Amino acid sequence: MIGVAAAAMVAAGAALYLGSGATPAPASTFVLLDGSSKTTADLKGKVTLVNFWATSCTTCVAEMPEIVATYDKYRSRGFDTLAVAMSYDPPSYVVNYAQTRKLPFKVAIDNTGAVARAWGDVKLTPTTYIVNKRGEIVKRYIGEPDFAELHRLIEQLLAEA
């Protein structure tokens, strides 16, 4: 159960994105578990879910099977997922989690916290962003998304030219 202050932040965050339309995703470099990197520019051309999470976050761990199912459902249609582990998450825990759960999408470790800061100073996990094909953030979820609503949004964004 989230506190009143957190609930107000969630409501304010949702209103911020619902009311203002799309904003460009911040220029970032994501360092992936295999040592390679991906940039925000690499997201263009696909609808992408960017999920800030931690292995110590019970909601993050609970929602991960739904994120995997969402990725599996839409990946053949131009959908991608990038899971960004928070800077305080020990890299060995992230690697172990990704390997034992066989996460099918790219996982990044935000060692310095620079990516979380660039994406709105993310502190609460999970925080999930939906980025359209033009590289614009169209929605932010703080806490577990309503996956039925999320799927409708993904369908709508995938249908755009």
N, C-alpha and C positions, 0 to 999 in steps of 0.2 A: 504494500500500500504506500502510495507516495504522499508526502506531506502537503500542506496547503501552499507553501511557498513554491514547491516543485510543481504543483498542479497549476499555479498561476503562471509559472515560467513556460510550462507546456502549452497552455492556452495562448500566451503571448507569442510564443514561437510559431505556433500553427497559424495564428492570425497574420503574423508578419509575412509568411510566404503565401498564404491563400489570398491575401488582399493585394499584394504588390506585383504579382506576375513573376515571370522568369528573370533571374539575374545571372550574369556569367559566372561559371564555376571558377573559383580562384586558381591562379597558376600555381601548381604544386608538382613535386616529384615524389612519387610513391616508391619506396624501396621494398621490393618483393622478397619473399622468403628464399627464392632461388638466387638472390643477389642481383638480379636484373632490376631495371627500374621502368616505370611507366609515368607519363606526365598527364596533366589535365588535358592537353591537346590530343593525346591518344584516345580520349573518351569520345571525341567527336565522331559522328556517323553511327553511333549506337545509343540506345537508351541504356543508361547505367545506374545501378543502385550502388551507392557508396555508403558503407555501413561502418561507423566508428563503434568499436566494441572492446571488451576485455574478457580474458578467461575468468577473472574473478567476479564478473557481473552475472548474477543469476538470470536476469531477464535476457541478457545477450545470449547466454548458453541455451536458454529455453526457446528463444526465437530462431536460433540457427537452423534447425531442421526445416522450418518454413521458408527461410531465405534460400536454402539449398533447393527446396521444391519449386520455389518461384524461378530460380535460375534455370533449373532443368526444364520447366514448362515453357520458358520463353527464349532460351538461348539460341535456338535454331532460327528465330525470327529477328535477330539483331539486338538482343538484350545481353547485357553483361553485368557482372557483379564484382565489386572490389571491397574486400573486408579490410579495414584499417585498424590494427591493434594499437591501443593507446600506449603512450611512452612509458607508463609505469608498469606495463605488463611485461614480465620477464620473457625475453625472446625464446628461451627454451620451452616455456609453457605454451607459447603461441604455436611454435613448430610442432610440439607434441599434439596439441589440440587439432591442428589442421591435418596432420598425418593420421591420427587415430580416427577422426571423423570423416576422413577422405573428402575434405572440402573440394568441390569440383571447380572452384573459381579462384582468382588470384587473391592472395593474402599479403598485405603489406604490414611492416612494423614502423610505426612513427617514433623512432628512437629519440628524437629531440623535441617532439611535441610541435614542430613547425607546421605540420600538415593540419593538425587539430586547430591551431591558432588561426591559420589561413582560412579555414572553413567555418569561421564564426566563433572562434575560441571555444571549441567543443570541450565541455567538461563532464556533461552527463552522458552516460552510456546506458542503452544504445541510443545513438543519434544516427539517423539514416537520411540520406539525401537522394532524390531522384533527379538525374540529369538527362535532359532531352538530347536528341541527335545533334543539335547545334552547340552543345556544350554549356547549356544554361540550366541552372538549378530551378526546378519547377515546384518542388515540394520538400519540406523537411519534417521528419517525424522525430520527436523526442519520446523515448520509450518504444515499446513494441507497436509496430503499425497495425492498423486494421487491414489484414491481408486481403480481404475481399475488395476493399476500397483501393488498396495498392494495385491489385491485379487489373481493376478497371482503368486506373490511371496508366498503367503500363500498356494496356491494349490501345488506349487512346493515343499515347505517344508513339507507339510502334506504327500506327496507321498514318501518322503524319509523314509528308514527303520529306 
